[in-house]
């Protein structure tokens, strides 16, 4: 997984921390896409890792919202 982060790292984060992590990952994703378009991408596998981490955070946020709604 990405830079030592695991699924449990996102579970242990607060809502604010999740939002901050999501913002950082989205910025990184943008930069990686830009590098890929200009053929300067060093680690193509990082694109997939970032995408999966974004999905993990969004899933965690959705689960928390569903639990708060009940």
C-alpha positions as CSV (number, residue, x, y, z in Angstrom):
1,X,0.0,0.0,0.0
2,X,0.9,3.6,-0.3
3,X,3.8,4.9,1.8
4,X,3.1,2.6,4.7
5,X,-0.6,3.5,4.9
6,X,-3.0,0.7,5.5
7,X,-6.7,0.4,5.7
8,X,-6.6,0.6,9.5
9,X,-4.7,3.9,9.3
10,X,-7.8,5.5,7.7
11,X,-10.1,3.9,10.2
12,X,-8.2,5.4,13.0
13,X,-8.4,8.9,11.6
14,X,-10.9,11.6,12.5
15,X,-13.3,13.0,10.0
16,X,-11.1,16.1,9.6
17,X,-8.0,14.0,9.1
18,X,-9.8,11.9,6.5
19,X,-10.8,15.1,4.6
20,X,-7.2,16.4,4.8
21,X,-5.8,13.1,3.6
22,X,-8.3,13.0,0.8
23,X,-7.3,16.5,-0.3
24,X,-3.6,15.5,-0.3
25,X,-4.3,12.4,-2.3
26,X,-6.4,14.2,-4.9
27,X,-3.6,16.8,-5.4
28,X,-1.1,14.0,-5.8
29,X,-3.4,12.2,-8.2
30,X,-3.6,15.4,-10.3
31,X,0.2,15.8,-10.3
32,X,0.7,12.1,-11.3
33,X,-1.8,12.5,-14.2
34,X,0.1,15.6,-15.3
35,X,3.4,13.7,-15.1
36,X,1.9,10.8,-17.0
37,X,0.7,13.1,-19.8
38,X,4.2,14.6,-20.1
39,X,5.9,11.2,-20.0
40,X,7.8,12.1,-16.7
41,X,6.1,9.5,-14.5
42,X,8.7,7.6,-12.4
43,X,6.4,5.1,-10.7
44,X,3.4,4.2,-12.8
45,X,2.1,1.9,-10.0
46,X,1.7,5.0,-7.7
47,X,-1.3,6.1,-9.8
48,X,-3.1,2.9,-8.9
49,X,-2.1,3.1,-5.2
50,X,-3.4,6.7,-4.9
51,X,-6.6,5.8,-6.7
52,X,-7.2,2.9,-4.3
53,X,-6.4,5.1,-1.2
54,X,-8.9,7.7,-2.4
55,X,-11.5,5.0,-2.7
56,X,-10.7,3.7,0.8
57,X,-11.1,7.1,2.3
58,X,-14.4,7.7,0.5
59,X,-15.7,4.3,1.6
60,X,-14.7,5.1,5.2
61,X,-16.5,8.4,5.0
62,X,-19.6,6.8,3.6
63,X,-19.7,4.1,6.3
64,X,-19.4,6.8,9.0
65,X,-22.2,8.8,7.4
66,X,-24.4,5.8,7.2
67,X,-23.7,4.9,10.8
68,X,-24.4,8.5,11.9
69,X,-27.7,8.5,9.9
70,X,-29.1,5.4,11.8
